[in-house]
Amino acid sequence: MLIRSISGIRGLVEEDLKKSTIIKYAHALNNSLKSGVIYVGRDSRPSGEAIVEIMIQELLKLGRTIIYCGIVPTPTIQFMVHTSEAVGGFIITASHNPIEWNGIKFLREDSTFFHSKDCEKLFDYVDNYIPNEISIEEEGIMWEEKNSVHKHTIKCASLKCINLDGIRQRNFKVVIDAVNGAGASALPEMLEILGCEVIRLNCEPSGEFTRGTEPLPENLIDLSKNVIEQKADVGFAVDPDADRLAVVDEKGKPLGEEYTLVLAADGYIETMQVEETFVTNLSTSIALDKLAIKKNCSVERAAVGEINVVNKMNDLGANFGGEGNGGVILKECHLGRDSLVAVTMVLNRMSQSESSLSSIFSTLPNFKIVKDKISIEGIDKDHLLSRASKLFNNAKQNKTDGIKFIWDNKWVHLRGSNTEPIIRIYAEAPTYEEAKDLVVKVKSLL
């Protein structure tokens, strides 16, 4: 079954993304955007080639002007929309889903993903779509943009919140694992601009995912091994559409994708010397809150989902935000999770100290997070949440997105996924055992 959410659509290529379905979404997107240019890109999944061709051909029939960037990171398309007169865009990607999946992410004129109301309108159009003869005066045109990644990297290297010379002078030795995805060329190029010695791992944009697609510690064994063998300063890993970044220290230890945002924020505060409001989601580590308090900054939280964080940033006029899945959002570049921005900001933090990355990490607030999930099949979600409320009746509750139970130094969050038919259970505490215990208590309610 096709999954539809604020993250766009995702489904199994053979079953859910048939040509007739893709054509409906091309017409729905055309209906959603005003007249003007549309930017297009895809991740490296082999199935993406046919899907993007169907979308483009249908939009050309509708008279649209298309700029196709090829296999590029999702944030690169966001950046191109943000810095141009384009009216929107789309990316063919299923992000961290396995190879048999694909999907479409839809962009607004402001380069952010479709809001809830935009999605409702899009999905309603698809559900009521009636094929008819297309009548336009002139068919649209398409041209290829071969320099989108280079333009994106140049912007990242010129961010106000980094010291480019400081980074370049360090000549960091970096191993990058791009999971043979959309960041396979972009991340090495970004690192070279930053003056790094780059060791490539899984940097062929073939779509053959040789490890688990999410940049989680259990999927970074080869990266950790290479960091140690190469005596590198740091290892970086991304997901297939390269909007999320995970970090491995010089000892080969994955720091956990939660700490990408914390490291980036720490360096940002040091460079900018401002009292900033950081925006993140309800499932992100409280390490960010503890860091913010120490630096006279603050944290505001939104529902899970990139667009929810972005909307909160806009509401508050915040410049920096992100999600604990390795997603860093910097308004100066564009309002979306961006691994190129994240790499730049983490290296900026590393350049601010002569200490190793493991030593820098040891100075940050230390919490352990456990991420689990359960299938929604056969489960009454509301009944589960009700029982959890009774079990954790001594905690503060936040019902913005599912339900989150909060104590001073720990929390547990239950919510339905935007991208999979599951309920996610995230918990965090000063020790792994305490966090795990919270998850076990929730699962015992089933």
N, C-alpha and C positions, 0 to 999 in steps of 0.2 A: 504494500500500500504506500502511495506517495505521501511523504511527510511534509506538511505545510506549516510554516511558522514565520516568526519575524526574521528568521535566518534564511528565508526563501523556501525553495523546495529541494527535497532529496528523495531519491528512490533507487531501487535496483534497476540497472540499465535495461536488462532484458524484459523485465516485467512492467515497470512503472513509467519508463521514459521512452515510450513509443513515439514515432514521428508525429502522429496525430495530436498527442499530448503536448509535444514541444511547440508545434504550430499554434496551438491555443495560447500558450504562454507568450509567444512572439506577438500575437495580436493584442493580448492583454497588456503587455509592456508598452506597445505602441499607443494604446489607448490611455495609458497612465502618464505618459510623458508629453510635454508640449513639443511643438515643432523644433527641430534642431539636431545637433550631432549626438551620436551615442557611441561611447567607448566600450570596447569588448576585449576580454581576455579569458584565458582558461588555465587550469592546472594541467599537469602532465599526463593525466589518465588517458590511455589510448581511446577510450569511448568518447572523450571530449571533442575530438576532431569532427565526428559526425554530428554531434549535438550542436556545436557552435555553427557548423555549416548550415544546418536546417534553420536555426534562429536567424542567422545573417541573411540568408536567401529570402526568408519570409519578410523580414524587415525591409529589405531592398525593394521587394514587390510593393510594399506599402509606402515607398517613396523616401525612406529614411537614408540619411548619410551616416555611414558606419566607419569608425576608425578601429581597426583590428590590431591589437598589440601582440597577439600570439600567446605563447606560454610565458606568463609573467605572474608574480605574486598578486594575490587579491589586493593588497594595499597599494600596489603600483597603479592599478586601474582607478582606485579611489583618488590617489594623488593626481592622476591625469585629469579626471573630471573636476577635481577641486581647483586646478590651476588653469582651466580652459573655459571656453564658452559652452561646453557640452551641457546637454539637458539631463544627462543621466548615463547609465551604463549597466552592464551585466557581466558576471563572471561565471563560467561553467566550472563548477567545483563541488565536491562533496566533503571538502575540508578534511577532517580526520577519519571519515568513514572508510571502510575497506575498499579494495580495488573494484569490486563488483557494483559499487554505488557510484552515482554521480548526481549532480544537481545544478541549480541556478541561484545565484545571489543577485538581487536587484538593487541598483543604486539610484538615488534621487539626484536632482540637480545640484544639491549642496554636497555631494559625494558621500553622504551617509547612506546606510541601508534603509530600505523602505520602513516607514513607521507602521504601527499596528493598523491604522486606518488605511494607509496605502495598500497594505497586504490584503485587508478585507475587500477593498475595491478590486484589486487584481484577481483575487480568488473568485469573487462573485462574477466577474467578467468571464473567467474561464468556465465556471459552472453553467453559465447561461449562453455560452458561445454557440452561434449558429453559422456554419460555413456559408459564405456567399462570394459572388464574383467581386474581385477587387477592382475598383475603378479609380485610377489615379492618372494625373496628367503626364507624369514622368517618373520612371523607375529611379530608385535611389542609387547612390554611388558608394563604393567602399575603397579605402586605401589603407595600406599597412603602415603602422608606426613602429619603426625598428629601434628607436632611441628612448622608449619610455622608461626602461630600467635605468639607463644612464642619467636621465633627467631626475629621476627619483633619488638616485644615490647622491647626485650633486646637491640636492636640497638637504638631504640628511647630513652631509658633511659641512653644511653651512648653518646649522641650527645655532641659535643664540645660547642655548643651554649647554653647549659643549665647548671644550677648548681643543680645537682641531690640532693645533701645533703640539699641544701637550700629549695628545694621543699618538700622533705620528712619531714624536721623539722617542717613544717607548719601544717602537718596533715589536709589538706583541706577536708572539707565535701562537696561531689560532688553528684549531681543527674545527672544520664546519661539516656537519652532517645534515644534508638537505633532503634526505629520504627519497632521492631521485624525483623530487617534486618541482613545483613552480619556482622555488628559490634556488635551484641548482646552479644557475648562472648569476643571479642577482646578488646572493649573499657573498660569494667569493669576490665579486666586483666591488661590493660595498667595503669589504675588509681590506682590499688592496688600496682603495682610495684613502682608507684610514692608516695606511702605512704598515699594515700587518704582513707577516710571513704566513701564507695561507696553505694549510694542508687540507685537501678536499677528500671528503668521504661521502659516498652516495650522492655525487654531484653530476649525474647525468639525467637530463629531464625526460626519462624514459617512461615514467609512471610505474616502474617495477619497484614496489615498496619492499625493500629488503629487511625492514624491521617493522615493528608496530608503528602505525601512522602517527599516533600521538607522541609528543616529545616527553614521555613519562620516564622516570628512572629505570624501570624494568626494560625499556626499549633502547637504552643508551649504553649497553654493555660494550659494543664495538667502539663507540665514541670515547668512553672512559679509557679503554685499553689503548687507543691511539694517542690520547692526550699524554698518558704515562710514557709510552714508547717514544714519542716524539719530543718529550720534555717540553710540552707546550705550556703556555701561560693560562690558557682557557680553552674550553670546548663549547661550541654552540650547536644546538639542534633545532630544527623547525618542523612544522607539520606540512602536508602536501601543498597547501595554498599559501604557506609562508606568512601567516599573520601572527603566529605564536612562536615564542622563543623560549628554549630551556638552556640552562647554563651548567657546565661541569667545571669544577675547579682544577687547579694544576695537579692535584693528587688523584684525579680521575673520579672524584666524588660528585654525583649529580646533586645540585643544591635544591632541586625541587622547583617546578615551574612557578610556584607562588613567589619565589624570591627574585625572579626577573624584575617584577614591578618594584619590589622593595629596593633592590640595588639601583635601578634606574632613578627612583625617587630620591635616594640618598645622594647620588651624584648631582641631580637636578638642584636640590636645595643648596648644596655646597657652591655650585656655580652661580646660581641666580641670587642667592642671599635674600630671599623674599619669604614672607609668611603666606604659604600657598594652601588652598583647599584642594585636596586630592579627591577624585571621585572613583569609586570602585563598586563592585557588586556585592551582594549579600553573602556569596560563597567564597570570598577572598580572605586571605590570612589577616588576622589582627596584628601581625607583625608590622603592617603598614601603619595602623593606628598608633602603635607604641612608638614607632619611629617618628611619626608626625608630632606626637605630644612632646617628645624630647627636643624637637626642632622648632617648637612654637607654630606648628602647622596643624591642620585639621583634616578629617576624612568624612566624606558624605557617601552614603550607600544607596544603590539603585537595585532594581530587579535584575536578575541574571539575563544576559543578552547584550551584545555590544551596543545596539541602538539605544537600549535603556540607559546605559552608562553615558553615552554621547548626549542624549536628551537632557540628562541631569547636569552634565557639564555645561551645556548651553544655558540651562535655567539659572545656574549659579555663576556663569561667566568664568568657569574654571579652565585652566590651561593644560592640566595634566590629569590623566586618569588611566584606567585600564582594568583588566580582569586577572584573577589569580591563575588563569590557565596559560600564563606566559604572554598575555596580550598587553602591550603598552600603547597608550593613545596620547599623542602630543598634538595639541591644536595647531601649533606653528607649522606642522607639516600637512596634516589633514585629520579629520575626525574619524579615525578608524584604527583598529589594532594593526601594528606594523612591526614586523621582525627586523626590518632594516633600521628603523628608529631605535628599537630596543637594543640591537647590537651596538649601535653608536653610543647610546647612553650608558650601557654597562661598561664599555671600554673607557668612556669618559670617567666613570667612577673609579675604575682601576688605575687610571692615569693620575688621579689625585693623591695617590699614596705610593710609596716605595714598597709597601707590603704586598705579599702574595694575595691572590684572590681568597684563599682559604682563611687567611688572617683577617681580611676585610669582612668576610662573611661572619666570622666569630664575633665581630663588634655589633652585629645587627641583633634586634630582638629575636629570640629563638623559640619557635613554636613548631609543633608537629601536626601535620594535617593528614587525615585518612579520607580517601575518596572511594565510595562504594556505590553500588546501584542494584536495583532489583527490577525484574520484569513486571510490568503492570498487568500482565495476563492473570485473570482470576483474582485480582486485588481490588477491594473497595478503597480507593485512595482517601476519600473523606473520612471513612471509618478509621483508617490507619492514623491520619493526622489527629483525629479526635482522641484516640487512645494515647498517642504520644503527648498530647497536651496534658492529660491526666498524669502521665508518668513523670513529666518534667514540670510539675506545677510550681516549683520553686524558682523557675527561671523567667527572665524577661522574654516576651514573645514579639516577634515581628512577622506580620502576615502579608507583607508586600508581595511576596513571591513564594508560594507554598507556605511553609512555617519555619521560623528559625528560633531556637531556644538559646538564650544568651546569659552567661554568667560573667564574672569579672575577667577571667583568664581562659575561658573555654566557651565553645558553642557547638551546636549541631543544627544542620539545615536540611530539610526535606523538601524536595520540589520535583515536579514533573519536568522531564527534559524537553527542550525545544526541538531537538533533532533526532531523538530515538524514542521508541515506545518503552520507556523505563522511568522509574523514580530514582533520582539521585539522592544519596545520603552522604553529606560531607560533615566531618567533625574535626575540631582543632582544640588542642590543649598544650600545656607545657611539655608533656611527654607523649610518646607514641601510645603507650599503654592506656593512658587516660582517654585519648582520642578514640582509640579502638574500642574501648569499653562503651563509649557513647553510641557508636555504630552498632555494636552487639546488642545493646539494650533496645534500640529501634527495631532491629531485625527480629528480636525475640517476640515482638508484638504481632508478627505475621501468623 
